[in-house]
């Protein structure tokens, strides 16, 4: 059959040319990107498997770096321990020297030997305290410290140090304000809740409630039910309005008419009474990550001076402190102890004498620091359970020694006797026994860290093999076969 109007051959040719062009486009895309799968349409199942493998590969690669950091952490601790070991060996050498009968009891030679032993014991503690990795103390029995205690008994975050109603009568609500011509807040007629830090607050009327706000945030509310004399305050009576956060405002009615809750709303909405200013200071931050776990006490020995003292006797004094200006935030940095306290003043500021008094009174004068734990958990794999825990023990001198004699601490043989620690042969023998126990402790501790380092090296090797094999598997799924694609390209070009 011969047709003139419809060219079937041309249509067929055009259709095949379009297919060939589409095939060539996909082939060129794969050659250009180097990937067999560039979008889910190329291979949905292969894409899903590949992406899972990529997550494992990248996770294991990071875990490998984590493990290397762990080795660095262990090497830092072990390096410090090596020096402590050397110190202990020198101390034992001195103890053996002092155990010789050629030195008279209580003689100056024994005192000289004892003086070096005291200094060496102090150096052990200094090394333990100063050995850190990324800000974490490794050899004091804690990696990072946390604050303990309660707001009622200790200084903690968000504590309010002092409060007073500030502002001026012409623009703020203050005690003795004449809210109306004959309605007066009695002296001391505003009671501040302990949870209300220094700042500027506003009263806002919202339907049948009065809101206490800071900016746009509603902190507390009061309604007619919180007005202790009910709907109205009779002439000659004093009533109080209590907000949900404990703020209390007293009113005295000396007028000839009852004073109602609606009247209170009207009065607290006026520009001369709608603002409440609280002066004083509040604790906005307490940092003790680098402090030794113990209780620190704050005292003052002079005007504008604060002294912080730990139960271990460590101490630091800040002198020349000045008053806080309005809304000032200031950090009291006891850097030698690893403790920082940041306080923020209210709109009226705070006199330094008042701040010192607030920080040295019961309830604020102590800071309790506790260790988070002597362990560090490393993520050594791509998945949640793939962790390894490193243990770091306390090598402070009060932890080193025999069962009968510790080197340091309140009852430690060196810290108790001082430079008289080897005043006799018996004392020298006691010190030798203590040092034998200390050296044994260090041997065991260093052995544990060495084993952990060897384990991490095996972990690194394993992760390296895993990354390599997973990468090869992912490549077989995701990467393009250049030889096959080149052949397809040539075929498509010929057909086109």
C-alpha positions in Angstrom: 0.0 0.0 0.0 1.4 3.3 -1.0 0.9 6.4 1.2 1.6 10.0 0.5 0.2 11.9 3.5 1.9 10.0 6.3 5.6 9.3 6.2 5.8 6.3 8.5 9.5 5.8 7.9 10.3 9.3 8.9 8.3 8.9 12.1 10.1 5.7 12.9 13.5 7.4 12.2 12.6 10.4 14.4 11.5 8.1 17.3 14.7 6.1 17.2 16.8 9.2 16.9 15.1 10.6 20.0 15.8 7.3 21.9 19.4 7.4 20.8 19.7 11.1 21.9 18.3 10.2 25.3 20.6 7.3 25.6 23.6 9.4 24.6 22.6 12.1 27.1 22.5 9.6 30.0 25.8 8.1 28.9 27.5 11.5 28.7 26.1 12.4 32.2 27.6 9.3 33.7 30.9 9.8 32.0 31.0 13.4 33.1 30.2 12.7 36.7 32.0 9.4 37.0 28.9 7.9 38.7 26.6 5.2 37.4 23.9 6.5 39.7 23.3 10.2 39.6 19.7 10.2 40.7 17.2 7.8 42.2 15.8 7.1 38.7 19.1 5.6 37.6 18.8 2.8 40.3 16.6 3.4 43.3 17.7 0.3 45.2 21.3 0.9 44.4 21.1 4.5 45.5 19.6 3.5 48.9 22.3 0.9 49.5 25.1 3.3 48.4 23.9 6.1 50.7 23.8 3.7 53.7 27.3 2.7 52.9 28.4 6.3 52.6 27.0 7.0 56.0 29.1 4.1 57.4 32.2 5.2 55.5 32.1 8.8 56.7 31.2 7.7 60.2 34.1 5.2 60.4 36.4 7.8 58.9 35.5 10.2 61.8 35.7 7.4 64.3 39.2 6.7 63.1 40.1 10.4 63.8 38.3 10.0 67.2 40.5 7.0 68.0 43.6 9.0 67.1 42.5 11.8 69.4 42.0 9.2 72.1 45.6 8.0 71.7 46.8 11.6 72.0 44.8 11.9 75.2 46.3 8.7 76.6 49.8 9.8 75.6 49.3 13.2 77.3 48.3 11.4 80.6 51.0 8.7 80.3 53.7 11.3 79.6 52.8 13.1 82.8 52.8 9.8 84.7 56.3 9.1 83.4 57.6 12.2 85.1 55.7 11.4 88.3 57.3 8.0 88.2 60.7 9.6 88.0 59.8 11.9 90.9 58.7 8.9 93.0 62.0 7.1 92.2 64.0 10.1 93.3 61.9 10.4 96.5 62.6 6.7 97.3 66.3 7.3 96.6 66.3 10.1 99.1 64.4 7.9 101.6 67.1 5.1 101.2 69.8 7.8 101.8 68.0 9.0 104.9 67.7 5.4 106.2 71.5 5.2 106.6 72.8 5.5 110.2 75.5 8.0 109.2 72.9 10.8 109.7 72.0 11.9 113.2 68.3 11.8 114.1 66.7 15.3 113.7 70.0 16.5 112.2 70.2 19.3 109.6 71.1 16.8 106.9 67.8 14.9 107.4 66.0 18.3 107.3 67.6 19.1 103.9 66.6 15.7 102.5 63.1 16.2 103.9 62.9 19.7 102.3 63.5 18.2 98.8 61.0 15.4 99.5 58.4 18.0 100.4 59.1 20.0 97.2 58.9 16.8 95.1 55.5 15.9 96.6 54.2 19.3 95.8 55.4 18.9 92.2 53.4 15.6 91.9 50.3 17.5 92.7 51.1 20.4 90.4 51.7 17.9 87.5 48.4 16.1 88.3 46.4 19.4 88.3 48.0 20.9 85.2 47.8 17.9 83.0 44.9 18.7 80.7 43.7 17.6 77.3 41.3 20.0 75.6 40.6 21.7 79.0 39.9 18.4 80.8 42.0 17.5 83.8 43.2 13.9 83.3 44.9 13.0 86.5 42.9 14.5 89.3 40.1 11.9 89.3 37.8 14.0 87.1 37.6 14.9 83.5 35.2 17.8 83.9 33.6 19.1 87.0 29.9 19.9 87.7 28.3 22.1 90.3 26.4 20.4 93.1 24.5 21.7 96.0 21.1 23.5 96.2 20.1 27.1 95.8 19.0 27.3 99.4 22.5 26.3 100.8 25.0 27.0 98.0 25.8 29.4 95.3 24.3 28.0 92.0 23.2 29.3 88.7 20.3 31.8 88.8 20.6 32.6 92.5 19.3 36.0 93.4 21.9 37.7 95.6 19.9 40.7 96.8 16.6 42.5 96.0 15.1 45.9 96.6 12.4 47.9 95.0 14.0 50.6 92.9 12.8 53.3 90.6 11.3 56.6 91.4 7.9 57.5 92.7 7.1 59.6 89.7 7.5 56.9 87.1 7.6 53.5 88.9 5.6 51.7 91.5 7.5 52.1 94.8 6.6 51.7 98.5 4.7 54.7 100.0 3.4 55.6 96.5 0.0 57.3 96.6 -1.6 55.1 94.0 -4.7 57.3 94.1 -5.2 60.5 96.0 -6.3 58.7 99.1 -5.1 55.1 98.4 -1.5 54.6 99.5 0.8 51.6 99.5 2.0 51.3 103.1 5.7 51.4 103.9 7.3 48.2 102.7 4.1 47.4 100.9 5.8 45.5 98.1 7.2 42.0 98.8 9.5 40.5 96.1 9.6 36.8 95.5 12.9 35.1 95.8 12.7 33.9 92.3 12.4 37.4 90.8 15.9 38.5 89.7 16.8 42.2 89.4 15.3 43.9 86.3 12.5 46.1 85.0 9.0 44.6 85.0 5.7 46.0 83.7 2.0 45.5 84.7 -0.3 44.7 81.8 -4.1 44.4 81.9 -5.5 41.4 80.1 -9.2 41.0 80.5 -9.9 40.2 84.2 -6.2 39.6 85.0 -3.2 41.7 85.8 0.0 40.4 84.2 3.5 40.9 85.4 5.7 41.0 82.4 9.3 41.4 81.5 9.2 42.7 77.9 6.6 40.6 76.3 7.1 37.5 78.5 4.3 37.0 81.1 6.0 36.0 84.4 2.9 35.9 86.7 -0.7 36.9 86.9 -3.2 38.1 89.5 -7.0 38.3 89.4 -9.8 39.4 91.7 -9.6 36.0 93.5 -6.0 37.0 94.6 -7.2 40.2 96.3 -7.4 39.1 99.9 -10.5 41.2 100.8 -12.5 40.0 97.9 -14.3 42.4 95.5 -13.5 45.6 97.3 -11.4 47.1 100.1 -13.5 49.0 102.6 -12.5 52.4 103.9 -9.8 52.2 106.6 -8.6 48.7 105.7 -5.4 47.4 104.3 -5.5 44.6 101.7 -3.0 42.7 99.6 -2.9 41.5 96.0 -0.8 38.3 95.5 0.6 37.3 92.1 1.1 33.7 91.1 4.9 34.0 91.5 4.6 35.3 95.1 4.9 39.1 94.4 2.7 40.9 97.0 1.4 44.5 96.7 -0.4 46.0 99.7 -3.0 48.7 99.4 -4.4 51.0 102.2 -7.9 52.6 101.6 -8.3 55.9 103.3 -11.1 57.2 101.0 -14.8 57.2 101.6 -15.5 54.5 99.0 -14.6 50.9 98.7 -11.5 50.2 96.7 -12.1 47.4 94.2 -10.0 45.1 92.0 -11.1 47.2 89.0 -9.6 50.2 90.7 -6.4 48.4 91.2 -6.3 47.5 87.5 -6.9 51.1 86.6 -4.2 52.4 88.9 -1.5 49.8 87.9 -2.2 50.7 84.2 -1.3 54.3 84.6 2.2 55.4 83.4 3.3 56.4 86.9 2.6 53.0 88.4 2.9 50.4 85.6 6.6 49.7 86.0 8.3 47.8 88.8 12.1 48.2 89.1 14.0 45.5 91.1 17.6 46.4 92.1 20.3 44.1 93.2 22.2 41.4 91.4 21.7 37.8 90.2 24.0 34.9 89.4 23.8 34.4 85.7 26.7 31.8 85.3 28.9 29.7 87.5 31.7 27.8 85.8 33.8 25.2 87.6 34.9 22.8 84.9 38.6 23.2 85.8 38.2 23.3 89.5 39.3 20.5 91.9 36.2 18.6 93.2 35.6 20.0 96.7 33.7 22.8 98.5 34.8 26.4 98.0 33.9 29.0 100.6 33.7 32.8 99.9 34.8 35.2 102.6 35.9 38.9 102.7 38.8 40.3 104.7 38.6 43.9 103.5 36.3 46.3 101.7 36.0 45.5 98.1 37.7 42.1 98.6 36.5 38.5 98.1 38.5 35.4 99.0 37.7 31.9 97.8 39.1 29.0 99.7 38.9 25.3 99.0 38.7 22.6 101.6 42.2 21.5 100.5 43.5 24.9 101.6 43.9 26.4 98.1 42.9 30.0 98.0 42.7 33.1 95.9 41.7 36.7 96.7 40.3 39.4 94.4 41.0 42.9 95.6 39.9 46.3 94.4 36.4 45.3 93.4 34.1 48.2 92.6 30.3 48.7 92.5 28.2 47.4 89.6 26.6 50.0 87.5 23.1 49.7 86.1 22.5 46.5 84.2 26.2 45.6 84.3 27.3 41.9 84.0 30.6 41.1 85.6 32.6 37.9 86.0 34.5 37.2 89.3 37.3 35.1 87.9 39.0 32.9 90.5 41.2 31.5 87.7 43.8 30.0 89.9 41.1 27.8 91.4 39.3 27.2 88.1 36.1 28.9 89.3 34.2 31.7 87.7 31.1 33.5 89.0 29.2 35.9 86.7 26.7 38.3 88.3 24.3 40.7 86.6 23.0 43.9 88.3 19.5 45.3 87.9 18.6 48.8 86.6 19.8 50.4 89.9 23.2 48.7 89.9 24.6 47.3 93.1 27.1 48.7 95.6 30.1 46.5 96.0 29.6 46.4 99.8 26.1 44.9 99.2 27.5 42.4 96.7 30.3 41.3 99.1 27.8 40.9 101.9 25.4 38.9 99.6 28.2 36.5 98.5 29.6 35.9 102.0 26.3 35.2 103.8 25.0 31.7 104.5 23.3 30.3 101.4 25.6 31.9 99.0 29.0 31.6 100.6 29.8 28.1 99.3 30.2 26.4 95.9 30.2 22.6 95.8 32.1 21.1 92.9 31.8 17.4 92.1 33.6 15.3 89.4 31.6 14.0 86.5 33.6 10.8 86.6 37.1 9.6 85.9 36.2 8.2 82.5 36.0 9.4 79.0 33.9 7.6 76.4 35.2 7.6 72.8 33.0 7.1 69.8 35.1 4.6 67.8 32.6 3.5 65.2 29.9 4.8 63.0 27.0 3.5 65.1 25.6 4.2 68.6 27.0 1.1 70.4 30.5 1.5 69.0 32.1 3.2 72.0 35.2 2.6 74.1 35.7 3.9 77.7 39.0 5.2 78.9 39.7 5.4 82.6 41.9 8.0 84.2 42.7 7.7 87.9 43.6 10.3 90.5 47.4 10.5 91.0 47.3 13.4 93.5 49.7 12.7 96.4 46.8 12.0 98.8 46.0 9.0 96.6 49.5 7.6 96.4 51.2 5.5 99.0 50.8 2.3 100.9 47.7 1.3 102.9 49.3 2.6 106.1 51.0 5.8 104.7 49.8 8.1 102.0 52.2 10.8 100.7 49.8 13.8 100.9 46.4 14.8 102.1 45.4 15.8 105.7 47.0 12.7 107.2 49.7 12.1 104.6 53.1 11.3 105.8 54.9 14.0 103.8 52.3 16.7 104.3 52.0 16.0 108.0 55.7 15.8 108.9 56.9 18.3 106.3 60.7 18.5 106.1 60.9 16.3 109.2 59.6 13.3 107.2 62.9 11.5 107.5 64.0 12.8 110.9 64.8 9.2 111.9 65.6 5.9 110.4 62.2 4.6 111.3 60.5 7.6 109.5 62.7 6.9 106.5 61.6 3.3 106.4 57.9 4.4 106.7 58.5 6.7 103.7 60.1 3.9 101.7 57.0 1.7 102.4 54.7 4.6 101.3 56.7 5.1 98.1 56.7 1.4 97.3 53.0 1.5 97.3 52.9 4.7 95.2 55.3 3.2 92.6 53.1 0.1 92.5 50.0 2.2 91.9 51.7 4.1 89.1 52.9 0.8 87.5 49.4 -0.5 87.5 47.9 2.8 86.2 50.4 3.2 83.4 49.9 -0.4 82.4 46.2 0.1 82.1 46.7 3.2 79.9 49.2 1.4 77.8 46.8 -1.5 77.2 44.1 1.0 76.2 46.5 2.7 73.8 47.3 -0.7 72.2 43.6 -1.4 71.9 43.0 1.9 70.2 45.8 1.1 67.7 44.0 -2.1 66.8 40.7 -0.1 66.6 42.4 2.3 64.1 43.6 -0.6 62.0 40.2 -2.2 62.0 38.5 1.0 61.0 41.0 1.6 58.2 40.2 -1.9 56.7 36.5 -1.2 57.1 36.7 2.1 55.4 38.7 0.6 52.5 36.3 -2.4 52.0 33.1 -0.3 52.3 34.5 2.2 49.9 35.3 -0.6 47.4 31.7 -2.0 47.8 30.1 1.4 47.5 32.3 2.1 44.4 31.0 -1.1 42.7 27.4 0.1 43.2 27.7 3.8 42.6 30.7 4.4 40.3 30.5 4.3 36.5 32.2 1.6 34.4 34.1 4.0 32.0 35.0 1.3 29.5 31.4 0.1 29.1 30.1 3.7 28.9 32.7 4.7 26.3 31.5 1.8 24.2 27.9 2.8 24.6 28.8 6.4 23.7 30.5 5.3 20.4 27.5 3.1 19.6 25.0 6.0 20.2 27.2 8.4 18.2 27.2 6.0 15.2 23.4 5.5 15.5 22.8 9.2 15.8 
